[in-house]
Amino acid sequence: MVELDAPKVTEFVKLTGLKQQRLEDGSLSFAALTQIEIYGKYIKKENEGMEVRDASNAKDVKYYTTDRLREEFHIANLFTKDNIRMVYSHTDRIIVIGMMPIKLELKLEAGKELAAEYFLERRELGCINIGGEGIITVDGEEFVMNPRDGIYVGKGHRDLKFRSVDETNPAKFYITSCPAHTEYPTVKIDITKARKVPCGSVEDCNKRVINQYIHPEVMKSCQLAMGLTQLEVGSNWNTMPCHTHDRRLEVYLYLDMGQNDAVFHMMGEAKETRHIVMHNEEAVISPSWSIHSGVGTKNYSFIWAMCGENQEFTDMDHIETKELR
């Protein structure tokens, strides 16, 4: 007797609200289409508007599976062609955004999740370009963004546009945004103007330089802090000995990694640690109650962003390594 495979199931997804745009070569493109991945008979839809993630309780997280941990805290597919990927976390209401304009100029707008007329009506943002040369236009003023250049844009700016200079080497704009209640001016910060803090040692495998872009000693912001940490060759640990800061959330974006490299990002309470495996240009949300540390197969870089009660970079609750479990 021959057993037949189960009949295949076909599902149809109706895409609505798409805006048609004509490209320079005359062809038509759909901007920021819903990306659809087919897994057997299931259809997984990503990048459809703004993804919203609820705050998580430390007492519950210790029972999460690998998949559930990643679902709650891991952010992938941040940089896809001519698309804006946005993740809104209810923890301190930070928004993580990735965009890689190639043929299109992308405009950052408020969705229903913000209940605002425009994106920065009640928010501020920081951006670091991790790709090729790009241009950010803020209310008509253009800012050339070379690789590793950063910018702060304060509350009240209405028109935000992003484009690449060379579509064969596109810009990759990594953005974080949080609520703001005061207006501060736009400030362009290239990596040479960032405040540099060398730390760590070769012996401890954590020699690195912290580049503070959005920081009280560099410029003013309401609550957002943002920077880039670069590990030297031979170093692969970040933030170890580890800490928490109960007054602020933190998000890491790992980058400068090879295709087959990984960072094992440590999270959770000190007595209930977990890990998430991170690959190049992926982000992870670290709630205020969680440690946030990592070890890589090679040296790497990561962009950190924080928001919450204060901007004191040294306001940390340190944990001795011998206390970890």
Contacts in CASP RR format, 6 or more apart in sequence:
PFRMAT RR
TARGET T0000
AUTHOR 0000-0000-0000
METHOD contacts of the structure
MODEL  1
MVELDAPKVTEFVKLTGLKQQRLEDGSLSFAALTQIEIYGKYIKKENEGM
EVRDASNAKDVKYYTTDRLREEFHIANLFTKDNIRMVYSHTDRIIVIGMM
PIKLELKLEAGKELAAEYFLERRELGCINIGGEGIITVDGEEFVMNPRDG
IYVGKGHRDLKFRSVDETNPAKFYITSCPAHTEYPTVKIDITKARKVPCG
SVEDCNKRVINQYIHPEVMKSCQLAMGLTQLEVGSNWNTMPCHTHDRRLE
VYLYLDMGQNDAVFHMMGEAKETRHIVMHNEEAVISPSWSIHSGVGTKNY
SFIWAMCGENQEFTDMDHIETKELR
8 41 0 8 1.000
9 41 0 8 1.000
11 41 0 8 1.000
11 43 0 8 1.000
13 34 0 8 1.000
13 36 0 8 1.000
13 43 0 8 1.000
13 45 0 8 1.000
15 33 0 8 1.000
15 34 0 8 1.000
18 30 0 8 1.000
18 33 0 8 1.000
19 30 0 8 1.000
19 31 0 8 1.000
20 28 0 8 1.000
20 29 0 8 1.000
20 30 0 8 1.000
21 28 0 8 1.000
21 29 0 8 1.000
21 30 0 8 1.000
21 31 0 8 1.000
21 104 0 8 1.000
22 28 0 8 1.000
22 29 0 8 1.000
23 29 0 8 1.000
23 103 0 8 1.000
23 104 0 8 1.000
24 103 0 8 1.000
29 82 0 8 1.000
29 103 0 8 1.000
29 104 0 8 1.000
31 82 0 8 1.000
31 83 0 8 1.000
31 104 0 8 1.000
31 106 0 8 1.000
32 47 0 8 1.000
32 49 0 8 1.000
32 82 0 8 1.000
32 83 0 8 1.000
32 84 0 8 1.000
32 106 0 8 1.000
33 83 0 8 1.000
34 45 0 8 1.000
34 46 0 8 1.000
34 47 0 8 1.000
34 48 0 8 1.000
35 45 0 8 1.000
35 46 0 8 1.000
35 47 0 8 1.000
35 77 0 8 1.000
35 80 0 8 1.000
35 83 0 8 1.000
36 43 0 8 1.000
36 44 0 8 1.000
36 45 0 8 1.000
36 46 0 8 1.000
37 43 0 8 1.000
37 44 0 8 1.000
37 46 0 8 1.000
38 44 0 8 1.000
46 77 0 8 1.000
47 77 0 8 1.000
47 80 0 8 1.000
47 83 0 8 1.000
47 84 0 8 1.000
47 85 0 8 1.000
49 86 0 8 1.000
49 111 0 8 1.000
50 86 0 8 1.000
50 87 0 8 1.000
50 88 0 8 1.000
50 95 0 8 1.000
50 111 0 8 1.000
50 113 0 8 1.000
51 86 0 8 1.000
51 87 0 8 1.000
51 88 0 8 1.000
52 87 0 8 1.000
52 88 0 8 1.000
52 90 0 8 1.000
52 113 0 8 1.000
53 72 0 8 1.000
53 87 0 8 1.000
53 88 0 8 1.000
53 89 0 8 1.000
53 90 0 8 1.000
53 285 0 8 1.000
54 90 0 8 1.000
55 89 0 8 1.000
55 90 0 8 1.000
55 91 0 8 1.000
55 287 0 8 1.000
56 72 0 8 1.000
56 73 0 8 1.000
56 91 0 8 1.000
56 287 0 8 1.000
58 268 0 8 1.000
58 269 0 8 1.000
58 272 0 8 1.000
58 287 0 8 1.000
58 289 0 8 1.000
58 290 0 8 1.000
61 69 0 8 1.000
61 72 0 8 1.000
61 268 0 8 1.000
61 272 0 8 1.000
61 274 0 8 1.000
61 290 0 8 1.000
62 268 0 8 1.000
62 269 0 8 1.000
62 272 0 8 1.000
62 274 0 8 1.000
64 72 0 8 1.000
64 274 0 8 1.000
69 267 0 8 1.000
69 274 0 8 1.000
69 276 0 8 1.000
70 276 0 8 1.000
72 285 0 8 1.000
73 267 0 8 1.000
73 276 0 8 1.000
73 284 0 8 1.000
73 285 0 8 1.000
73 286 0 8 1.000
74 276 0 8 1.000
74 278 0 8 1.000
74 282 0 8 1.000
74 283 0 8 1.000
74 284 0 8 1.000
75 87 0 8 1.000
75 96 0 8 1.000
75 282 0 8 1.000
75 283 0 8 1.000
75 284 0 8 1.000
75 285 0 8 1.000
76 282 0 8 1.000
77 85 0 8 1.000
78 85 0 8 1.000
78 96 0 8 1.000
78 97 0 8 1.000
78 98 0 8 1.000
78 174 0 8 1.000
78 253 0 8 1.000
78 281 0 8 1.000
78 282 0 8 1.000
78 283 0 8 1.000
79 85 0 8 1.000
79 98 0 8 1.000
79 99 0 8 1.000
79 100 0 8 1.000
79 172 0 8 1.000
79 281 0 8 1.000
80 100 0 8 1.000
81 100 0 8 1.000
81 102 0 8 1.000
82 100 0 8 1.000
82 101 0 8 1.000
82 102 0 8 1.000
82 103 0 8 1.000
82 104 0 8 1.000
82 106 0 8 1.000
83 99 0 8 1.000
83 100 0 8 1.000
83 106 0 8 1.000
84 97 0 8 1.000
84 98 0 8 1.000
84 99 0 8 1.000
84 106 0 8 1.000
84 108 0 8 1.000
85 97 0 8 1.000
85 98 0 8 1.000
85 99 0 8 1.000
86 95 0 8 1.000
86 96 0 8 1.000
86 97 0 8 1.000
86 98 0 8 1.000
87 95 0 8 1.000
87 96 0 8 1.000
87 97 0 8 1.000
87 283 0 8 1.000
88 94 0 8 1.000
88 95 0 8 1.000
88 113 0 8 1.000
89 95 0 8 1.000
89 96 0 8 1.000
89 249 0 8 1.000
89 251 0 8 1.000
89 285 0 8 1.000
91 249 0 8 1.000
91 285 0 8 1.000
91 287 0 8 1.000
91 288 0 8 1.000
92 178 0 8 1.000
92 248 0 8 1.000
92 249 0 8 1.000
92 288 0 8 1.000
92 307 0 8 1.000
92 308 0 8 1.000
93 178 0 8 1.000
93 179 0 8 1.000
93 307 0 8 1.000
94 176 0 8 1.000
94 177 0 8 1.000
94 178 0 8 1.000
94 249 0 8 1.000
94 251 0 8 1.000
94 285 0 8 1.000
94 305 0 8 1.000
94 307 0 8 1.000
95 123 0 8 1.000
95 175 0 8 1.000
95 176 0 8 1.000
95 177 0 8 1.000
95 178 0 8 1.000
96 175 0 8 1.000
96 176 0 8 1.000
96 251 0 8 1.000
96 253 0 8 1.000
96 283 0 8 1.000
96 285 0 8 1.000
96 305 0 8 1.000
97 108 0 8 1.000
97 125 0 8 1.000
97 173 0 8 1.000
97 174 0 8 1.000
97 175 0 8 1.000
97 176 0 8 1.000
97 177 0 8 1.000
98 172 0 8 1.000
98 173 0 8 1.000
98 174 0 8 1.000
98 175 0 8 1.000
99 106 0 8 1.000
99 108 0 8 1.000
99 162 0 8 1.000
99 172 0 8 1.000
99 173 0 8 1.000
99 175 0 8 1.000
100 164 0 8 1.000
100 170 0 8 1.000
100 171 0 8 1.000
100 172 0 8 1.000
100 173 0 8 1.000
101 162 0 8 1.000
101 163 0 8 1.000
101 164 0 8 1.000
101 170 0 8 1.000
101 171 0 8 1.000
101 173 0 8 1.000
102 164 0 8 1.000
102 167 0 8 1.000
102 170 0 8 1.000
103 167 0 8 1.000
104 163 0 8 1.000
105 161 0 8 1.000
105 162 0 8 1.000
105 163 0 8 1.000
106 161 0 8 1.000
106 162 0 8 1.000
106 163 0 8 1.000
107 159 0 8 1.000
107 160 0 8 1.000
107 161 0 8 1.000
107 162 0 8 1.000
108 119 0 8 1.000
108 160 0 8 1.000
108 161 0 8 1.000
108 162 0 8 1.000
108 175 0 8 1.000
109 118 0 8 1.000
109 119 0 8 1.000
110 116 0 8 1.000
110 117 0 8 1.000
110 118 0 8 1.000
110 119 0 8 1.000
110 121 0 8 1.000
114 121 0 8 1.000
114 122 0 8 1.000
114 123 0 8 1.000
116 122 0 8 1.000
116 123 0 8 1.000
118 156 0 8 1.000
118 158 0 8 1.000
118 159 0 8 1.000
119 125 0 8 1.000
119 160 0 8 1.000
119 177 0 8 1.000
120 153 0 8 1.000
120 154 0 8 1.000
120 155 0 8 1.000
120 156 0 8 1.000
120 157 0 8 1.000
120 158 0 8 1.000
120 160 0 8 1.000
120 177 0 8 1.000
120 180 0 8 1.000
121 155 0 8 1.000
121 156 0 8 1.000
122 155 0 8 1.000
122 179 0 8 1.000
122 180 0 8 1.000
122 181 0 8 1.000
123 155 0 8 1.000
123 177 0 8 1.000
123 178 0 8 1.000
123 179 0 8 1.000
123 180 0 8 1.000
124 152 0 8 1.000
124 153 0 8 1.000
124 154 0 8 1.000
124 155 0 8 1.000
124 177 0 8 1.000
124 178 0 8 1.000
124 180 0 8 1.000
124 184 0 8 1.000
124 221 0 8 1.000
124 222 0 8 1.000
124 223 0 8 1.000
124 224 0 8 1.000
125 152 0 8 1.000
125 153 0 8 1.000
125 154 0 8 1.000
125 175 0 8 1.000
125 176 0 8 1.000
125 177 0 8 1.000
125 224 0 8 1.000
126 150 0 8 1.000
126 151 0 8 1.000
126 152 0 8 1.000
126 153 0 8 1.000
126 175 0 8 1.000
126 176 0 8 1.000
126 177 0 8 1.000
126 213 0 8 1.000
126 214 0 8 1.000
126 224 0 8 1.000
126 226 0 8 1.000
126 305 0 8 1.000
127 136 0 8 1.000
127 145 0 8 1.000
127 150 0 8 1.000
127 151 0 8 1.000
127 153 0 8 1.000
127 173 0 8 1.000
127 174 0 8 1.000
127 175 0 8 1.000
128 148 0 8 1.000
128 149 0 8 1.000
128 150 0 8 1.000
128 174 0 8 1.000
128 213 0 8 1.000
128 226 0 8 1.000
128 227 0 8 1.000
128 228 0 8 1.000
128 303 0 8 1.000
129 145 0 8 1.000
129 146 0 8 1.000
129 147 0 8 1.000
129 148 0 8 1.000
129 149 0 8 1.000
129 150 0 8 1.000
129 171 0 8 1.000
129 172 0 8 1.000
129 173 0 8 1.000
129 174 0 8 1.000
130 147 0 8 1.000
130 148 0 8 1.000
130 172 0 8 1.000
130 174 0 8 1.000
130 253 0 8 1.000
130 255 0 8 1.000
130 281 0 8 1.000
130 303 0 8 1.000
131 147 0 8 1.000
131 169 0 8 1.000
131 170 0 8 1.000
131 171 0 8 1.000
131 172 0 8 1.000
132 146 0 8 1.000
132 147 0 8 1.000
132 164 0 8 1.000
132 165 0 8 1.000
132 166 0 8 1.000
132 169 0 8 1.000
132 170 0 8 1.000
132 171 0 8 1.000
132 172 0 8 1.000
133 144 0 8 1.000
133 145 0 8 1.000
133 146 0 8 1.000
133 147 0 8 1.000
133 164 0 8 1.000
133 165 0 8 1.000
133 166 0 8 1.000
133 169 0 8 1.000
133 171 0 8 1.000
134 144 0 8 1.000
134 145 0 8 1.000
134 146 0 8 1.000
134 162 0 8 1.000
134 163 0 8 1.000
134 164 0 8 1.000
134 165 0 8 1.000
134 171 0 8 1.000
134 173 0 8 1.000
135 142 0 8 1.000
135 143 0 8 1.000
135 144 0 8 1.000
135 145 0 8 1.000
135 162 0 8 1.000
135 163 0 8 1.000
135 164 0 8 1.000
135 165 0 8 1.000
135 171 0 8 1.000
136 142 0 8 1.000
136 143 0 8 1.000
136 145 0 8 1.000
136 151 0 8 1.000
136 160 0 8 1.000
136 161 0 8 1.000
136 162 0 8 1.000
136 173 0 8 1.000
137 143 0 8 1.000
137 159 0 8 1.000
137 160 0 8 1.000
137 161 0 8 1.000
137 162 0 8 1.000
137 163 0 8 1.000
138 153 0 8 1.000
138 157 0 8 1.000
138 159 0 8 1.000
138 160 0 8 1.000
138 186 0 8 1.000
139 157 0 8 1.000
139 158 0 8 1.000
139 159 0 8 1.000
140 159 0 8 1.000
141 186 0 8 1.000
143 151 0 8 1.000
143 186 0 8 1.000
143 188 0 8 1.000
145 151 0 8 1.000
145 171 0 8 1.000
145 173 0 8 1.000
146 190 0 8 1.000
148 190 0 8 1.000
148 191 0 8 1.000
148 228 0 8 1.000
149 188 0 8 1.000
149 189 0 8 1.000
149 190 0 8 1.000
149 191 0 8 1.000
150 188 0 8 1.000
150 189 0 8 1.000
150 190 0 8 1.000
150 191 0 8 1.000
150 213 0 8 1.000
151 186 0 8 1.000
151 187 0 8 1.000
151 188 0 8 1.000
151 189 0 8 1.000
152 184 0 8 1.000
152 186 0 8 1.000
152 187 0 8 1.000
152 189 0 8 1.000
152 213 0 8 1.000
152 214 0 8 1.000
152 219 0 8 1.000
152 221 0 8 1.000
152 224 0 8 1.000
153 160 0 8 1.000
153 186 0 8 1.000
154 180 0 8 1.000
154 183 0 8 1.000
154 184 0 8 1.000
154 185 0 8 1.000
154 186 0 8 1.000
154 221 0 8 1.000
155 180 0 8 1.000
155 181 0 8 1.000
155 182 0 8 1.000
155 183 0 8 1.000
155 184 0 8 1.000
155 222 0 8 1.000
156 183 0 8 1.000
157 186 0 8 1.000
162 171 0 8 1.000
162 173 0 8 1.000
163 171 0 8 1.000
164 170 0 8 1.000
164 171 0 8 1.000
165 171 0 8 1.000
172 281 0 8 1.000
174 253 0 8 1.000
174 303 0 8 1.000
176 224 0 8 1.000
176 226 0 8 1.000
176 251 0 8 1.000
176 305 0 8 1.000
176 307 0 8 1.000
177 224 0 8 1.000
178 222 0 8 1.000
178 223 0 8 1.000
178 224 0 8 1.000
178 307 0 8 1.000
178 308 0 8 1.000
179 222 0 8 1.000
179 223 0 8 1.000
179 307 0 8 1.000
180 221 0 8 1.000
180 222 0 8 1.000
180 223 0 8 1.000
180 224 0 8 1.000
181 222 0 8 1.000
182 222 0 8 1.000
184 219 0 8 1.000
184 220 0 8 1.000
184 221 0 8 1.000
184 222 0 8 1.000
187 219 0 8 1.000
189 213 0 8 1.000
189 214 0 8 1.000
189 218 0 8 1.000
189 219 0 8 1.000
191 211 0 8 1.000
191 228 0 8 1.000
193 218 0 8 1.000
194 211 0 8 1.000
194 212 0 8 1.000
194 213 0 8 1.000
194 218 0 8 1.000
194 227 0 8 1.000
194 228 0 8 1.000
195 211 0 8 1.000
195 212 0 8 1.000
195 215 0 8 1.000
195 217 0 8 1.000
195 218 0 8 1.000
196 209 0 8 1.000
196 210 0 8 1.000
196 211 0 8 1.000
196 212 0 8 1.000
197 209 0 8 1.000
197 210 0 8 1.000
197 212 0 8 1.000
198 207 0 8 1.000
198 208 0 8 1.000
198 209 0 8 1.000
198 210 0 8 1.000
199 206 0 8 1.000
199 207 0 8 1.000
199 208 0 8 1.000
199 209 0 8 1.000
199 210 0 8 1.000
200 206 0 8 1.000
200 207 0 8 1.000
200 208 0 8 1.000
200 235 0 8 1.000
201 207 0 8 1.000
202 232 0 8 1.000
202 234 0 8 1.000
202 235 0 8 1.000
204 237 0 8 1.000
204 240 0 8 1.000
205 234 0 8 1.000
205 235 0 8 1.000
205 236 0 8 1.000
205 237 0 8 1.000
206 231 0 8 1.000
206 235 0 8 1.000
206 236 0 8 1.000
206 237 0 8 1.000
206 238 0 8 1.000
206 240 0 8 1.000
207 231 0 8 1.000
207 232 0 8 1.000
207 234 0 8 1.000
207 235 0 8 1.000
208 229 0 8 1.000
208 230 0 8 1.000
208 231 0 8 1.000
208 232 0 8 1.000
208 235 0 8 1.000
208 238 0 8 1.000
209 229 0 8 1.000
209 230 0 8 1.000
209 232 0 8 1.000
210 227 0 8 1.000
210 228 0 8 1.000
210 229 0 8 1.000
211 227 0 8 1.000
211 228 0 8 1.000
211 229 0 8 1.000
211 230 0 8 1.000
212 218 0 8 1.000
212 225 0 8 1.000
212 227 0 8 1.000
212 313 0 8 1.000
213 226 0 8 1.000
213 227 0 8 1.000
213 228 0 8 1.000
214 221 0 8 1.000
214 224 0 8 1.000
214 225 0 8 1.000
214 226 0 8 1.000
214 227 0 8 1.000
215 225 0 8 1.000
215 226 0 8 1.000
215 227 0 8 1.000
215 311 0 8 1.000
215 313 0 8 1.000
216 225 0 8 1.000
216 311 0 8 1.000
221 311 0 8 1.000
223 307 0 8 1.000
223 308 0 8 1.000
223 310 0 8 1.000
223 311 0 8 1.000
224 305 0 8 1.000
224 306 0 8 1.000
224 307 0 8 1.000
225 305 0 8 1.000
225 306 0 8 1.000
225 307 0 8 1.000
225 311 0 8 1.000
225 313 0 8 1.000
226 303 0 8 1.000
226 304 0 8 1.000
226 305 0 8 1.000
226 306 0 8 1.000
227 303 0 8 1.000
227 304 0 8 1.000
227 305 0 8 1.000
228 301 0 8 1.000
228 302 0 8 1.000
228 303 0 8 1.000
228 304 0 8 1.000
229 238 0 8 1.000
229 301 0 8 1.000
229 302 0 8 1.000
229 303 0 8 1.000
229 304 0 8 1.000
230 256 0 8 1.000
230 301 0 8 1.000
231 238 0 8 1.000
231 299 0 8 1.000
231 300 0 8 1.000
231 301 0 8 1.000
232 299 0 8 1.000
233 299 0 8 1.000
234 298 0 8 1.000
234 299 0 8 1.000
235 299 0 8 1.000
236 295 0 8 1.000
236 296 0 8 1.000
236 297 0 8 1.000
236 298 0 8 1.000
236 299 0 8 1.000
236 300 0 8 1.000
237 293 0 8 1.000
237 294 0 8 1.000
237 295 0 8 1.000
237 296 0 8 1.000
238 293 0 8 1.000
238 294 0 8 1.000
238 295 0 8 1.000
238 302 0 8 1.000
239 291 0 8 1.000
239 292 0 8 1.000
239 293 0 8 1.000
239 294 0 8 1.000
240 293 0 8 1.000
240 294 0 8 1.000
240 295 0 8 1.000
240 321 0 8 1.000
241 318 0 8 1.000
241 319 0 8 1.000
241 320 0 8 1.000
241 321 0 8 1.000
242 266 0 8 1.000
242 270 0 8 1.000
242 291 0 8 1.000
242 292 0 8 1.000
242 293 0 8 1.000
242 319 0 8 1.000
242 321 0 8 1.000
242 324 0 8 1.000
243 291 0 8 1.000
243 316 0 8 1.000
243 317 0 8 1.000
243 318 0 8 1.000
243 319 0 8 1.000
244 270 0 8 1.000
244 288 0 8 1.000
244 289 0 8 1.000
244 290 0 8 1.000
244 291 0 8 1.000
244 292 0 8 1.000
244 316 0 8 1.000
244 317 0 8 1.000
244 319 0 8 1.000
245 288 0 8 1.000
245 306 0 8 1.000
245 315 0 8 1.000
245 316 0 8 1.000
245 317 0 8 1.000
246 288 0 8 1.000
246 289 0 8 1.000
246 317 0 8 1.000
247 288 0 8 1.000
247 308 0 8 1.000
247 309 0 8 1.000
247 310 0 8 1.000
247 315 0 8 1.000
248 288 0 8 1.000
248 306 0 8 1.000
248 307 0 8 1.000
248 308 0 8 1.000
248 309 0 8 1.000
248 310 0 8 1.000
248 315 0 8 1.000
249 285 0 8 1.000
249 286 0 8 1.000
249 287 0 8 1.000
249 288 0 8 1.000
249 306 0 8 1.000
249 307 0 8 1.000
249 308 0 8 1.000
250 286 0 8 1.000
250 292 0 8 1.000
250 304 0 8 1.000
250 305 0 8 1.000
250 306 0 8 1.000
251 283 0 8 1.000
251 284 0 8 1.000
251 285 0 8 1.000
251 286 0 8 1.000
251 304 0 8 1.000
251 305 0 8 1.000
251 306 0 8 1.000
252 265 0 8 1.000
252 278 0 8 1.000
252 283 0 8 1.000
252 284 0 8 1.000
252 286 0 8 1.000
252 292 0 8 1.000
252 302 0 8 1.000
252 303 0 8 1.000
252 304 0 8 1.000
253 281 0 8 1.000
253 282 0 8 1.000
253 283 0 8 1.000
253 302 0 8 1.000
253 303 0 8 1.000
254 263 0 8 1.000
254 265 0 8 1.000
254 278 0 8 1.000
254 279 0 8 1.000
254 280 0 8 1.000
254 281 0 8 1.000
254 282 0 8 1.000
254 283 0 8 1.000
254 284 0 8 1.000
254 300 0 8 1.000
254 301 0 8 1.000
254 302 0 8 1.000
255 280 0 8 1.000
255 281 0 8 1.000
255 300 0 8 1.000
255 301 0 8 1.000
255 302 0 8 1.000
255 303 0 8 1.000
256 280 0 8 1.000
256 299 0 8 1.000
256 300 0 8 1.000
256 301 0 8 1.000
257 263 0 8 1.000
257 279 0 8 1.000
257 280 0 8 1.000
257 281 0 8 1.000
257 298 0 8 1.000
257 300 0 8 1.000
258 280 0 8 1.000
258 298 0 8 1.000
259 280 0 8 1.000
261 279 0 8 1.000
261 280 0 8 1.000
261 296 0 8 1.000
261 297 0 8 1.000
261 298 0 8 1.000
261 300 0 8 1.000
262 277 0 8 1.000
262 278 0 8 1.000
262 279 0 8 1.000
262 296 0 8 1.000
262 297 0 8 1.000
263 277 0 8 1.000
263 278 0 8 1.000
263 279 0 8 1.000
263 294 0 8 1.000
263 295 0 8 1.000
263 296 0 8 1.000
263 297 0 8 1.000
263 300 0 8 1.000
263 302 0 8 1.000
264 275 0 8 1.000
264 276 0 8 1.000
264 277 0 8 1.000
264 278 0 8 1.000
264 294 0 8 1.000
264 295 0 8 1.000
264 296 0 8 1.000
265 275 0 8 1.000
265 276 0 8 1.000
265 277 0 8 1.000
265 278 0 8 1.000
265 284 0 8 1.000
265 292 0 8 1.000
265 293 0 8 1.000
265 294 0 8 1.000
266 273 0 8 1.000
266 274 0 8 1.000
266 275 0 8 1.000
266 291 0 8 1.000
266 292 0 8 1.000
266 293 0 8 1.000
266 294 0 8 1.000
266 295 0 8 1.000
267 273 0 8 1.000
267 274 0 8 1.000
267 275 0 8 1.000
267 276 0 8 1.000
267 284 0 8 1.000
267 286 0 8 1.000
267 290 0 8 1.000
267 291 0 8 1.000
267 292 0 8 1.000
268 274 0 8 1.000
268 289 0 8 1.000
268 290 0 8 1.000
268 291 0 8 1.000
269 289 0 8 1.000
269 290 0 8 1.000
269 291 0 8 1.000
270 291 0 8 1.000
270 319 0 8 1.000
270 323 0 8 1.000
270 324 0 8 1.000
270 325 0 8 1.000
271 323 0 8 1.000
271 324 0 8 1.000
271 325 0 8 1.000
272 325 0 8 1.000
273 291 0 8 1.000
273 324 0 8 1.000
273 325 0 8 1.000
276 284 0 8 1.000
278 284 0 8 1.000
284 292 0 8 1.000
286 292 0 8 1.000
291 319 0 8 1.000
291 324 0 8 1.000
END
